[in-house]
């Protein structure tokens, strides 16, 4: 039996995320994408651009780390913001070069300038170039500078669903608690909100594990059987500072919480249900805001600010407004994991 004390004593390891915990023993369920990556990197005679593009925190860097372990030489990723002639020269003899964090953490002008530098040095670099980032790498204009590559290969990551998550947690329990017990310390209702059933997966390892670190801290330090449930979630939300929004956004947030309570709570009982993405026009129709007269204005005043603060997930492909500026948070949208949980255990209760 896994107790509250067992989980609390190892919570930092069980729910850790990030580069310090890229341990092969807890890498699970991405064998298909790992194999696709390794197949793409076998032939170094042609110049190939390999692209991993997904939401922040989905495990792209972890996948690359695991998938390149078959290469004798140590592959050190280069962050896009640190790209320079010197750094590229240091990697010129490597079997492949990996450039990471091509995402919203890096301002677009830096991405644009440094990818341009990489392109200008292609003849001096390995034939295999791996780009790792968010949906910006799905914009073909951003990658159009790489006109001299023979092929572009997109590696699709398996989305995080309940089965995947529990399999990953079982590997962590095996490693850090030294037991083969099944992972039964998550309340099923909590999992339905922690890993929502949505048309496009929005749950990421980084967000889910970060939230769980907070929920686990609400457990009592005793030897009772562990069950992380809505009780801990409610305690956690009670301690969190409430979001303070100006009037227009407050109207939208209250509507969004109500929408989740009505739509998701009632529909999730159907095992085949998935919440559909919401286009800007649909959101504006469902929650009209006085004095907002266009979809573009609705995005700028309501949706983009909420996407920036992780109330909403932007699931569109970022597009270029000008040659040097990018709209990073286009529709369609879905509520974030944090918002799903708030609807069930916070504001919606």
C-alpha positions as a Markdown table, in Angstrom:
| # | Residue | x | y | z |
|---|---|---|---|---|
| 1 | Unk | 0.0 | 0.0 | 0.0 |
| 2 | Unk | 1.3 | 3.4 | -0.9 |
| 3 | Unk | 0.7 | 5.8 | 1.9 |
| 4 | Unk | 0.5 | 9.6 | 2.2 |
| 5 | Unk | 3.8 | 9.6 | 3.9 |
| 6 | Unk | 5.4 | 7.6 | 1.1 |
| 7 | Unk | 4.3 | 10.1 | -1.5 |
| 8 | Unk | 5.1 | 13.2 | 0.6 |
| 9 | Unk | 8.7 | 11.9 | 1.4 |
| 10 | Unk | 9.4 | 11.5 | -2.4 |
| 11 | Unk | 7.2 | 14.2 | -3.9 |
| 12 | Unk | 10.0 | 16.1 | -5.4 |
| 13 | Unk | 11.2 | 13.1 | -7.3 |
| 14 | Unk | 7.7 | 11.7 | -8.2 |
| 15 | Unk | 6.5 | 14.9 | -9.6 |
| 16 | Unk | 9.7 | 16.4 | -10.9 |
| 17 | Unk | 10.0 | 17.8 | -14.4 |
| 18 | Unk | 12.7 | 19.4 | -16.4 |
| 19 | Unk | 16.1 | 18.6 | -17.7 |
| 20 | Unk | 17.5 | 17.3 | -14.4 |
| 21 | Unk | 15.1 | 14.3 | -14.5 |
| 22 | Unk | 15.7 | 13.0 | -18.0 |
| 23 | Unk | 16.2 | 9.5 | -16.7 |
| 24 | Unk | 15.8 | 6.6 | -19.2 |
| 25 | Unk | 14.0 | 4.5 | -16.6 |
| 26 | Unk | 11.0 | 6.9 | -16.5 |
| 27 | Unk | 10.8 | 7.4 | -20.3 |
| 28 | Unk | 7.6 | 5.6 | -21.4 |
| 29 | Unk | 5.0 | 5.5 | -24.1 |
| 30 | Unk | 6.8 | 7.5 | -26.7 |
| 31 | Unk | 8.5 | 4.6 | -28.4 |
| 32 | Unk | 6.8 | 5.4 | -31.7 |
| 33 | Unk | 8.0 | 9.0 | -31.8 |
| 34 | Unk | 11.4 | 7.9 | -30.6 |
| 35 | Unk | 11.7 | 5.4 | -33.4 |
| 36 | Unk | 10.5 | 8.0 | -36.0 |
| 37 | Unk | 13.2 | 10.3 | -34.7 |
| 38 | Unk | 15.9 | 7.7 | -34.9 |
| 39 | Unk | 14.8 | 6.6 | -38.4 |
| 40 | Unk | 15.0 | 10.2 | -39.5 |
| 41 | Unk | 18.6 | 10.6 | -38.2 |
| 42 | Unk | 20.0 | 7.4 | -39.7 |
| 43 | Unk | 20.9 | 8.8 | -43.1 |
| 44 | Unk | 23.3 | 11.7 | -42.8 |
| 45 | Unk | 24.1 | 11.9 | -46.5 |
| 46 | Unk | 21.1 | 14.2 | -47.3 |
| 47 | Unk | 20.5 | 17.5 | -45.6 |
| 48 | Unk | 17.4 | 16.9 | -43.5 |
| 49 | Unk | 15.5 | 19.3 | -41.3 |
| 50 | Unk | 13.8 | 17.4 | -38.4 |
| 51 | Unk | 11.2 | 19.3 | -36.5 |
| 52 | Unk | 9.5 | 18.7 | -33.1 |
| 53 | Unk | 6.7 | 21.2 | -32.7 |
| 54 | Unk | 4.3 | 21.1 | -29.8 |
| 55 | Unk | 3.1 | 22.9 | -26.7 |
| 56 | Unk | 5.6 | 24.0 | -24.0 |
| 57 | Unk | 6.2 | 21.3 | -21.4 |
| 58 | Unk | 5.1 | 18.3 | -23.5 |
| 59 | Unk | 8.5 | 16.5 | -23.2 |
| 60 | Unk | 10.2 | 17.4 | -26.6 |
| 61 | Unk | 13.6 | 17.9 | -25.1 |
| 62 | Unk | 13.3 | 14.7 | -23.1 |
| 63 | Unk | 12.4 | 12.8 | -26.3 |
| 64 | Unk | 15.4 | 14.2 | -28.1 |
| 65 | Unk | 17.7 | 13.3 | -25.2 |
| 66 | Unk | 16.4 | 9.7 | -25.2 |
| 67 | Unk | 16.4 | 9.3 | -28.9 |
| 68 | Unk | 20.0 | 10.5 | -29.4 |
| 69 | Unk | 21.5 | 8.2 | -26.8 |
| 70 | Unk | 22.3 | 5.6 | -29.6 |
| 71 | Unk | 24.8 | 8.1 | -31.0 |
| 72 | Unk | 28.3 | 7.6 | -29.5 |
| 73 | Unk | 29.1 | 11.3 | -29.4 |
| 74 | Unk | 27.4 | 13.3 | -26.7 |
| 75 | Unk | 24.8 | 15.6 | -28.3 |
| 76 | Unk | 24.4 | 18.9 | -26.5 |
| 77 | Unk | 21.3 | 21.0 | -27.5 |
| 78 | Unk | 21.9 | 24.6 | -28.3 |
| 79 | Unk | 19.3 | 27.1 | -27.2 |
| 80 | Unk | 18.2 | 29.3 | -30.0 |
| 81 | Unk | 19.0 | 32.5 | -28.0 |
| 82 | Unk | 22.6 | 31.3 | -27.7 |
| 83 | Unk | 23.2 | 30.6 | -31.3 |
| 84 | Unk | 26.3 | 32.3 | -32.6 |
| 85 | Unk | 29.1 | 31.6 | -35.1 |
| 86 | Unk | 31.3 | 30.4 | -32.3 |
| 87 | Unk | 28.7 | 27.9 | -31.0 |
| 88 | Unk | 27.9 | 26.6 | -34.5 |
| 89 | Unk | 31.6 | 26.1 | -35.2 |
| 90 | Unk | 32.0 | 24.1 | -32.0 |
| 91 | Unk | 29.3 | 21.7 | -33.3 |
| 92 | Unk | 30.4 | 21.6 | -36.9 |
| 93 | Unk | 31.8 | 18.0 | -36.6 |
| 94 | Unk | 28.9 | 16.6 | -34.6 |
| 95 | Unk | 26.7 | 13.9 | -36.2 |
| 96 | Unk | 23.7 | 16.3 | -35.9 |
| 97 | Unk | 22.9 | 19.6 | -34.3 |
| 98 | Unk | 19.9 | 20.3 | -32.1 |
| 99 | Unk | 18.5 | 23.8 | -31.6 |
| 100 | Unk | 15.9 | 24.1 | -28.8 |
| 101 | Unk | 13.5 | 26.6 | -27.2 |
| 102 | Unk | 12.3 | 28.0 | -30.5 |
| 103 | Unk | 9.2 | 29.1 | -28.7 |
| 104 | Unk | 7.4 | 31.9 | -26.8 |
| 105 | Unk | 10.2 | 32.1 | -24.2 |
| 106 | Unk | 12.4 | 33.6 | -26.9 |
| 107 | Unk | 11.4 | 36.9 | -28.6 |
| 108 | Unk | 10.7 | 36.4 | -32.3 |
| 109 | Unk | 13.4 | 38.8 | -33.6 |
| 110 | Unk | 16.0 | 36.6 | -31.9 |
| 111 | Unk | 14.5 | 33.4 | -33.4 |
| 112 | Unk | 14.4 | 35.1 | -36.8 |
| 113 | Unk | 18.0 | 36.4 | -36.7 |
| 114 | Unk | 19.5 | 33.2 | -35.2 |
| 115 | Unk | 17.7 | 30.8 | -37.6 |
| 116 | Unk | 19.0 | 33.1 | -40.4 |
| 117 | Unk | 22.5 | 32.6 | -39.1 |
| 118 | Unk | 22.1 | 28.8 | -39.0 |
| 119 | Unk | 20.8 | 28.9 | -42.6 |
| 120 | Unk | 23.8 | 31.0 | -43.7 |
| 121 | Unk | 26.2 | 28.4 | -42.2 |
| 122 | Unk | 24.4 | 25.2 | -43.4 |
| 123 | Unk | 27.3 | 24.2 | -45.6 |
| 124 | Unk | 29.6 | 24.2 | -42.5 |
| 125 | Unk | 27.2 | 22.3 | -40.3 |
| 126 | Unk | 26.1 | 18.6 | -40.0 |
| 127 | Unk | 23.6 | 17.4 | -42.6 |
| 128 | Unk | 21.1 | 16.7 | -39.9 |
| 129 | Unk | 19.5 | 19.7 | -38.2 |
| 130 | Unk | 16.9 | 19.3 | -35.5 |
| 131 | Unk | 14.6 | 22.2 | -34.5 |
| 132 | Unk | 12.7 | 22.0 | -31.2 |
| 133 | Unk | 9.9 | 24.4 | -30.4 |
| 134 | Unk | 6.3 | 25.3 | -30.1 |
| 135 | Unk | 3.7 | 25.9 | -32.8 |
| 136 | Unk | 5.8 | 28.7 | -34.4 |
| 137 | Unk | 7.7 | 25.8 | -36.2 |
| 138 | Unk | 4.4 | 24.9 | -38.0 |
| 139 | Unk | 4.5 | 28.2 | -39.8 |
| 140 | Unk | 6.0 | 27.5 | -43.2 |
| 141 | Unk | 7.0 | 31.2 | -43.6 |
| 142 | Unk | 9.3 | 30.9 | -40.6 |
| 143 | Unk | 11.0 | 27.9 | -42.1 |
| 144 | Unk | 11.0 | 29.2 | -45.6 |
| 145 | Unk | 14.6 | 30.4 | -45.3 |
| 146 | Unk | 15.8 | 26.7 | -45.2 |
| 147 | Unk | 15.4 | 26.3 | -48.9 |
| 148 | Unk | 18.5 | 24.1 | -49.3 |
| 149 | Unk | 17.3 | 21.2 | -47.2 |
| 150 | Unk | 16.4 | 18.0 | -49.1 |
| 151 | Unk | 13.5 | 17.1 | -46.7 |
| 152 | Unk | 11.6 | 18.3 | -43.7 |
| 153 | Unk | 10.4 | 15.7 | -41.3 |
| 154 | Unk | 7.9 | 16.5 | -38.5 |
| 155 | Unk | 8.1 | 14.1 | -35.5 |
| 156 | Unk | 4.6 | 13.9 | -33.9 |
| 157 | Unk | 4.6 | 13.4 | -30.1 |
| 158 | Unk | 1.9 | 11.2 | -28.6 |
| 159 | Unk | -0.5 | 13.4 | -26.5 |
| 160 | Unk | -0.7 | 13.1 | -22.8 |
| 161 | Unk | -3.8 | 11.2 | -21.9 |
| 162 | Unk | -4.9 | 9.4 | -18.7 |
| 163 | Unk | -3.4 | 6.0 | -19.8 |
| 164 | Unk | -0.1 | 7.6 | -20.8 |
| 165 | Unk | 0.1 | 9.6 | -17.5 |
| 166 | Unk | -0.5 | 6.6 | -15.3 |
| 167 | Unk | 2.1 | 4.6 | -17.2 |
| 168 | Unk | 4.6 | 7.4 | -16.6 |
| 169 | Unk | 3.7 | 7.6 | -12.9 |
| 170 | Unk | 4.1 | 3.8 | -12.6 |
| 171 | Unk | 7.6 | 4.1 | -13.9 |
| 172 | Unk | 8.3 | 6.9 | -11.3 |
| 173 | Unk | 6.8 | 4.9 | -8.5 |
| 174 | Unk | 8.9 | 1.9 | -9.5 |
| 175 | Unk | 12.1 | 4.0 | -9.5 |
| 176 | Unk | 11.5 | 6.3 | -6.5 |
| 177 | Unk | 9.3 | 4.1 | -4.2 |
| 178 | Unk | 10.8 | 0.8 | -5.3 |
| 179 | Unk | 7.5 | -1.0 | -5.7 |
| 180 | Unk | 5.6 | -2.6 | -8.6 |
| 181 | Unk | 2.2 | -1.5 | -7.1 |
| 182 | Unk | -0.3 | -0.1 | -9.5 |
| 183 | Unk | -0.7 | 3.7 | -9.3 |
| 184 | Unk | -4.1 | 4.0 | -7.5 |
| 185 | Unk | -3.5 | 7.2 | -5.5 |
| 186 | Unk | -5.4 | 9.6 | -8.0 |
| 187 | Unk | -9.1 | 10.1 | -7.7 |
| 188 | Unk | -10.6 | 9.4 | -11.1 |
| 189 | Unk | -12.7 | 12.6 | -11.0 |
| 190 | Unk | -9.6 | 14.6 | -10.4 |
| 191 | Unk | -7.8 | 12.9 | -13.3 |
| 192 | Unk | -10.7 | 13.9 | -15.6 |
| 193 | Unk | -9.9 | 17.6 | -14.9 |
| 194 | Unk | -6.2 | 17.3 | -14.5 |
| 195 | Unk | -6.0 | 15.6 | -17.9 |
| 196 | Unk | -9.1 | 16.8 | -19.7 |
| 197 | Unk | -10.6 | 15.0 | -22.6 |
| 198 | Unk | -10.3 | 17.6 | -25.3 |
| 199 | Unk | -10.2 | 17.5 | -29.2 |
| 200 | Unk | -6.6 | 18.6 | -29.1 |
| 201 | Unk | -4.6 | 17.6 | -26.0 |
| 202 | Unk | -3.8 | 20.5 | -23.7 |
| 203 | Unk | -2.4 | 18.6 | -20.7 |
| 204 | Unk | 1.4 | 18.7 | -20.6 |
| 205 | Unk | 3.8 | 16.9 | -18.2 |
| 206 | Unk | 5.2 | 20.2 | -17.0 |
| 207 | Unk | 1.8 | 21.7 | -16.0 |
| 208 | Unk | 0.3 | 18.5 | -14.6 |
| 209 | Unk | 3.4 | 17.7 | -12.5 |
| 210 | Unk | 3.7 | 21.3 | -11.3 |
| 211 | Unk | 0.0 | 21.3 | -10.1 |
| 212 | Unk | 0.5 | 17.9 | -8.5 |
| 213 | Unk | 3.4 | 19.2 | -6.4 |
| 214 | Unk | 1.0 | 21.7 | -5.0 |
| 215 | Unk | -1.8 | 19.2 | -4.4 |
| 216 | Unk | 0.4 | 16.7 | -2.7 |
| 217 | Unk | 1.6 | 19.3 | -0.2 |
| 218 | Unk | -2.0 | 19.3 | 1.1 |
| 219 | Unk | -1.8 | 15.7 | 2.1 |
| 220 | Unk | -1.5 | 14.8 | 5.8 |
| 221 | Unk | 1.8 | 13.2 | 6.8 |
| 222 | Unk | 0.4 | 9.8 | 7.9 |
| 223 | Unk | 0.4 | 6.2 | 7.0 |
| 224 | Unk | -3.1 | 6.1 | 5.5 |
| 225 | Unk | -3.5 | 4.9 | 1.9 |
| 226 | Unk | -2.7 | 7.8 | -0.4 |
| 227 | Unk | -5.5 | 9.3 | -2.5 |
| 228 | Unk | -5.0 | 12.7 | -4.1 |
| 229 | Unk | -8.5 | 14.0 | -4.7 |
| 230 | Unk | -10.8 | 17.0 | -5.0 |
| 231 | Unk | -10.2 | 17.7 | -1.3 |
| 232 | Unk | -6.6 | 18.5 | -1.8 |
| 233 | Unk | -7.5 | 20.5 | -4.9 |
| 234 | Unk | -10.0 | 22.6 | -3.0 |
| 235 | Unk | -7.4 | 23.3 | -0.2 |
| 236 | Unk | -4.9 | 24.3 | -2.9 |
| 237 | Unk | -7.3 | 26.7 | -4.6 |
| 238 | Unk | -8.3 | 28.3 | -1.3 |
| 239 | Unk | -4.6 | 29.2 | -0.7 |
| 240 | Unk | -4.0 | 30.5 | -4.2 |
| 241 | Unk | -4.5 | 34.2 | -4.9 |
| 242 | Unk | -7.7 | 34.9 | -6.8 |
| 243 | Unk | -7.3 | 36.3 | -10.3 |
| 244 | Unk | -8.3 | 39.9 | -10.4 |
| 245 | Unk | -9.5 | 40.9 | -13.9 |
| 246 | Unk | -10.8 | 44.2 | -15.2 |
| 247 | Unk | -14.5 | 44.2 | -16.0 |
| 248 | Unk | -14.5 | 42.8 | -19.6 |
| 249 | Unk | -12.2 | 39.9 | -18.7 |
| 250 | Unk | -14.0 | 39.3 | -15.5 |
| 251 | Unk | -17.3 | 38.8 | -17.5 |
| 252 | Unk | -15.6 | 36.4 | -19.8 |
| 253 | Unk | -13.9 | 34.4 | -17.0 |
| 254 | Unk | -17.1 | 34.0 | -15.1 |
| 255 | Unk | -18.8 | 32.8 | -18.3 |
| 256 | Unk | -15.9 | 30.4 | -19.1 |
| 257 | Unk | -16.1 | 28.8 | -15.6 |
| 258 | Unk | -19.9 | 28.4 | -16.0 |
| 259 | Unk | -19.5 | 27.0 | -19.5 |
| 260 | Unk | -17.1 | 24.3 | -18.2 |
| 261 | Unk | -19.4 | 23.5 | -15.3 |
| 262 | Unk | -22.3 | 23.0 | -17.7 |
| 263 | Unk | -20.6 | 21.6 | -20.7 |
| 264 | Unk | -17.7 | 19.4 | -19.4 |
| 265 | Unk | -19.2 | 18.3 | -16.1 |
| 266 | Unk | -22.4 | 17.0 | -17.7 |
| 267 | Unk | -20.8 | 15.6 | -20.8 |
| 268 | Unk | -17.7 | 13.8 | -19.4 |
| 269 | Unk | -19.9 | 10.9 | -18.1 |
| 270 | Unk | -20.0 | 9.8 | -21.8 |
| 271 | Unk | -16.7 | 8.0 | -22.3 |
| 272 | Unk | -16.6 | 9.0 | -25.9 |
| 273 | Unk | -16.9 | 12.7 | -25.2 |
| 274 | Unk | -14.2 | 15.2 | -26.1 |
| 275 | Unk | -14.5 | 18.9 | -25.7 |
| 276 | Unk | -14.2 | 20.7 | -29.1 |
| 277 | Unk | -11.8 | 23.6 | -29.7 |
| 278 | Unk | -13.5 | 27.0 | -29.7 |
| 279 | Unk | -12.9 | 29.5 | -32.5 |
| 280 | Unk | -12.8 | 33.2 | -31.7 |
| 281 | Unk | -16.1 | 33.8 | -33.5 |
| 282 | Unk | -17.8 | 31.1 | -31.4 |
| 283 | Unk | -16.5 | 32.5 | -28.2 |
| 284 | Unk | -17.6 | 36.0 | -29.1 |
| 285 | Unk | -21.1 | 34.6 | -29.9 |
| 286 | Unk | -21.3 | 32.6 | -26.7 |
| 287 | Unk | -20.0 | 35.4 | -24.5 |
| 288 | Unk | -20.7 | 38.8 | -26.2 |
| 289 | Unk | -18.9 | 41.7 | -24.6 |
| 290 | Unk | -20.4 | 45.2 | -25.0 |
| 291 | Unk | -18.4 | 47.6 | -27.1 |
| 292 | Unk | -16.3 | 44.8 | -28.7 |
| 293 | Unk | -17.4 | 44.8 | -32.4 |
| 294 | Unk | -15.1 | 42.4 | -34.2 |
| 295 | Unk | -13.3 | 39.1 | -33.7 |
| 296 | Unk | -9.9 | 40.7 | -34.0 |
| 297 | Unk | -10.8 | 43.1 | -31.2 |
| 298 | Unk | -12.2 | 40.3 | -29.1 |
| 299 | Unk | -8.9 | 38.4 | -29.4 |
| 300 | Unk | -6.8 | 41.4 | -28.6 |
| 301 | Unk | -8.8 | 42.5 | -25.5 |
| 302 | Unk | -10.0 | 39.2 | -24.1 |
| 303 | Unk | -8.5 | 36.0 | -25.6 |
| 304 | Unk | -4.8 | 36.8 | -26.1 |
| 305 | Unk | -4.3 | 38.3 | -22.5 |
| 306 | Unk | -5.9 | 35.1 | -21.1 |
| 307 | Unk | -3.7 | 32.9 | -23.4 |
| 308 | Unk | -0.6 | 34.7 | -22.2 |
| 309 | Unk | -1.5 | 34.0 | -18.6 |
| 310 | Unk | -2.5 | 30.4 | -19.1 |
| 311 | Unk | -6.2 | 30.8 | -18.6 |
| 312 | Unk | -6.7 | 29.7 | -22.2 |
| 313 | Unk | -4.5 | 27.5 | -24.5 |
| 314 | Unk | -3.9 | 29.0 | -27.9 |
| 315 | Unk | -3.9 | 26.1 | -30.4 |
| 316 | Unk | -3.5 | 28.0 | -33.6 |
| 317 | Unk | -0.3 | 28.4 | -35.7 |
| 318 | Unk | 1.4 | 31.7 | -34.9 |
| 319 | Unk | 1.4 | 34.0 | -37.9 |
| 320 | Unk | 3.6 | 36.9 | -39.0 |
| 321 | Unk | 2.0 | 40.3 | -38.7 |
| 322 | Unk | 5.1 | 41.9 | -40.3 |
| 323 | Unk | 8.5 | 40.5 | -41.2 |
| 324 | Unk | 9.7 | 40.9 | -37.7 |
| 325 | Unk | 6.6 | 40.6 | -35.5 |
| 326 | Unk | 4.5 | 37.5 | -34.8 |
| 327 | Unk | 1.0 | 36.9 | -33.4 |
| 328 | Unk | 1.8 | 34.1 | -31.0 |
| 329 | Unk | -1.6 | 33.4 | -29.5 |
| 330 | Unk | -4.2 | 32.8 | -32.4 |
| 331 | Unk | -7.3 | 30.7 | -32.1 |
| 332 | Unk | -8.7 | 28.2 | -31.8 |
| 333 | Unk | -8.7 | 28.0 | -28.0 |
| 334 | Unk | -9.4 | 25.7 | -25.1 |
| 335 | Unk | -9.4 | 26.3 | -21.4 |
| 336 | Unk | -6.1 | 25.5 | -19.7 |
| 337 | Unk | -5.8 | 22.6 | -17.2 |
| 338 | Unk | -5.7 | 25.2 | -14.4 |
| 339 | Unk | -9.0 | 26.6 | -15.6 |
| 340 | Unk | -10.6 | 23.2 | -15.8 |
| 341 | Unk | -9.6 | 22.6 | -12.2 |
| 342 | Unk | -10.8 | 26.0 | -11.1 |
| 343 | Unk | -14.2 | 25.2 | -12.6 |
| 344 | Unk | -14.5 | 22.0 | -10.6 |
| 345 | Unk | -12.7 | 22.8 | -7.4 |
| 346 | Unk | -12.3 | 26.6 | -7.2 |
| 347 | Unk | -14.5 | 29.3 | -8.7 |
| 348 | Unk | -17.1 | 26.8 | -10.0 |
| 349 | Unk | -17.9 | 25.3 | -6.7 |
